[in-house]
């Protein structure tokens, strides 16, 4: 499916959160769960189902323990980006192929066929990678003459595609919102007809902020010194023109922005892009809000990323600690992805995105109830959270203790608050007591008499 990304490309799309739809069946199904894909032992694969249209969307279900009084805490379902898992030589199942075929607007690209160059220049140099493939043989497809095969085109014709229903279920929103945002160009669904294995997701400011990870290196140009200068905005003017040209042919567009902008200029940059490009999704690396922190640019950029996503950027390109210094390793990639999940989620909270706060509320409740394992499970990086906790309190009883090593047992604010509740009741009960005490003081101030003198009417 043609998408004009008016800038560099990336891989590994993910999201900050998942918002629960109002009327959707949630069905657990661990039989299809790929081994080793879960972040934590209380995470599992579950499904949201639209039985009427035969669509189901994977979510990660976080099972929670009971509170101290034995009352159950409902599990929390969150946006899942783990994927179904696969054997590399076999690949992923073409889950979208029936949807593509049912539309009847594609045909085999016979002239192209299957070529080694499709596997990349390094494959041509090695000569053998295609021989290692044991999965399905895919005949390249193209649009039939006179047809256009983009989600924008379908949306503009008023059609609701299975891809649109999938992302609506995933985002927890009405499918008409998805269709209208696609039709206007304010959102894209990056699903190519020759990649039927790709899982539908949507990028647009009306939806949860997405992140991507370039596996390798990004060309980061610019600096704080030339942020929002005439040359940069001239480039934006050109991108706006190209955006409107692409839209004339129902081609989806995403516009990439700059990577270095001081904090006070961030809002101006994204709002100008949204105005010039009529809301086309904006995609930015960061931006870095200062240039003085090599080795910590995942932090300097996440500050800018949160701000720019808050005001309209739809997708953020992650930055690792190695930015400007070298190629990232596995740990750098993990740090960069986690940092940007935080930025994207913080932006969703700032935008008031529906359902964004559910995970925060669940973790806060677990923290107040000293459910340490649930705190780990609900965090974006459970492994690191548990490791930090266990560095000072490694024993098993510490997992249920009503304190951590930060404040100790005597000065833990959560424990003190709980002790006050145990002694004086809940906040509502304390308010009721305070109200009665106020009335008592009022009674005494009036002389402590049950029957007061009749009021004197003037006039």
Buried (B, 14 or more C-beta within 10 A) or exposed (E): BBBBBBBEEBEBBBBBBBBBBEEBEBEBBEEEBEEEBBBBEBBBBBBBBBEEEEBBBBBBBBBBBEBEEEEEBEBBBBBBBBEBEEEEEEBBEBBBBEBBEEBEBBEEEEEEEEEBEBBEEEBBEEEEBBEEBEBBEBEBBBBEEEEBBBBBBBBBEEEBBBBBBBBBBBBBBEBEBBBBBBBBBBBBBBBBBBEBBBBBBBBBBBBBBBBBBBEEEBEBEBEBEBBBEEEBBEEBEEBBEBBBEBBEEBBBBBBBBBBBBBEEBBBBBBBBBBEBBBBBBBBBBBBBBBBEBEEEBBBBBBBBBBBBBBBBBBBBBBBBBBBEEEEBEEEBBBBBBBBBBBBBBBBBBBBEBBBBBBBEEBBEBBBBBBBBBBBBBBBBBBEBBBEEBBEEBEEEEBBEBEBBEEEEEEEBEBBEEBEEBEEEEEEEEBEEEEEEEEEEEEEEEEEEEEEEEEEEEEE
